[in-house]
């Protein structure tokens, strides 16, 4: 590992003593003295203005988040529409049942000695409800909260692009597109060779820079 940046080697040595760390597995694949990975880490080092080894941890966490996508991002466009509609219907039904049967409750945050945290307002005694009312603490209807969570989920599902169709390298392509977007925002550069090096190390692929470019633009 002599050609790897000193900060990268330092992080690797830390992780060797910390196998339960959440980026340990990613680091075992990305911190290797192969020509492609050495060039990748040297490229990030040249572009980083962060002190110490913080930039190394950032890259490892970006790689982890890009390779560990939420399940909904693995769905095709049709299945996403089905999921979005199901979330909408379930939220509406649950909220309606609560309201019609007068079972809706309100969440309230209490900051006191005996009670500290989120509680259902209706579960307090009349005297404690009076204190909450006098304090002007905001209350949030659960039926409204459920609807809001559903709308947020639908927006996320609709806004996130379908990263890849199903196929042999679908996971790798999803990683490419997510990793590219994350580190492009950090370095303001495409760094396609870096994306290729990381993808090949994690997914045992053999992509070239031109392959990455084509996958990002198809």
KASULWO-V222513 format. One record per residue. RES is the residue in one small letter. OMEGA is omega in whole degrees, -180 to 180 (NA if undefined). Layout:
# KASULWO-V222513
res=RES omega=OMEGA
res=RES omega=OMEGA
This chain:
# KASULWO-V222513
res=x omega=-174
res=x omega=-177
res=x omega=177
res=x omega=177
res=x omega=-177
res=x omega=-179
res=x omega=-180
res=x omega=178
res=x omega=179
res=x omega=178
res=x omega=179
res=x omega=-179
res=x omega=176
res=x omega=-177
res=x omega=177
res=x omega=178
res=x omega=-174
res=x omega=-174
res=x omega=179
res=x omega=180
res=x omega=-174
res=x omega=178
res=x omega=-178
res=x omega=-176
res=x omega=178
res=x omega=-178
res=x omega=-179
res=x omega=-180
res=x omega=-176
res=x omega=180
res=x omega=179
res=x omega=-175
res=x omega=175
res=x omega=-179
res=x omega=-177
res=x omega=-178
res=x omega=175
res=x omega=179
res=x omega=179
res=x omega=-178
res=x omega=177
res=x omega=178
res=x omega=179
res=x omega=-180
res=x omega=-180
res=x omega=-175
res=x omega=-176
res=x omega=175
res=x omega=180
res=x omega=-178
res=x omega=175
res=x omega=-176
res=x omega=-176
res=x omega=-178
res=x omega=178
res=x omega=178
res=x omega=179
res=x omega=-180
res=x omega=180
res=x omega=179
res=x omega=176
res=x omega=180
res=x omega=180
res=x omega=-179
res=x omega=-180
res=x omega=-179
res=x omega=-177
res=x omega=-174
res=x omega=174
res=x omega=-176
res=x omega=-176
res=x omega=-180
res=x omega=178
res=x omega=-179
res=x omega=174
res=x omega=-174
res=x omega=-179
res=x omega=-179
res=x omega=177
res=x omega=178
res=x omega=178
res=x omega=179
res=x omega=-179
res=x omega=180
res=x omega=179
res=x omega=178
res=x omega=179
res=x omega=-177
res=x omega=-180
res=x omega=180
res=x omega=180
res=x omega=-179
res=x omega=-179
res=x omega=-180
res=x omega=-178
res=x omega=180
res=x omega=178
res=x omega=-176
res=x omega=-177
res=x omega=-178
res=x omega=178
res=x omega=179
res=x omega=180
res=x omega=179
res=x omega=-178
res=x omega=175
res=x omega=177
res=x omega=177
res=x omega=-178
res=x omega=180
res=x omega=-177
res=x omega=-179
res=x omega=-178
res=x omega=179
res=x omega=-180
res=x omega=-179
res=x omega=-180
res=x omega=-180
res=x omega=170
res=x omega=-177
res=x omega=-176
res=x omega=-179
res=x omega=178
res=x omega=175
res=x omega=-179
res=x omega=-178
res=x omega=179
res=x omega=175
res=x omega=178
res=x omega=179
res=x omega=179
res=x omega=180
res=x omega=-179
res=x omega=-180
res=x omega=180
res=x omega=180
res=x omega=-178
res=x omega=179
res=x omega=-174
res=x omega=-180
res=x omega=-179
res=x omega=179
res=x omega=177
res=x omega=-180
res=x omega=180
res=x omega=179
res=x omega=-179
res=x omega=177
res=x omega=180
res=x omega=180
res=x omega=178
res=x omega=180
res=x omega=179
res=x omega=-180
res=x omega=179
res=x omega=-179
res=x omega=-177
res=x omega=-176
res=x omega=-178
res=x omega=179
res=x omega=173
res=x omega=-169
res=x omega=180
res=x omega=174
res=x omega=177
res=x omega=-180
res=x omega=-175
res=x omega=-175
res=x omega=-177
res=x omega=180
res=x omega=180
res=x omega=-179
res=x omega=176
res=x omega=178
res=x omega=-179
res=x omega=-174
res=x omega=179
res=x omega=-179
res=x omega=179
res=x omega=-178
res=x omega=-178
res=x omega=-174
res=x omega=173
res=x omega=179
res=x omega=-179
res=x omega=-174
res=x omega=-179
res=x omega=179
res=x omega=-177
res=x omega=177
res=x omega=-176
res=x omega=179
res=x omega=177
res=x omega=179
res=x omega=179
res=x omega=-178
res=x omega=-180
res=x omega=-180
res=x omega=-179
res=x omega=-179
res=x omega=-176
res=x omega=-172
res=x omega=179
res=x omega=176
res=x omega=180
res=x omega=-178
res=x omega=171
res=x omega=177
res=x omega=-179
res=x omega=177
res=x omega=179
res=x omega=180
res=x omega=-179
res=x omega=-180
res=x omega=179
res=x omega=-174
res=x omega=-180
res=x omega=NA
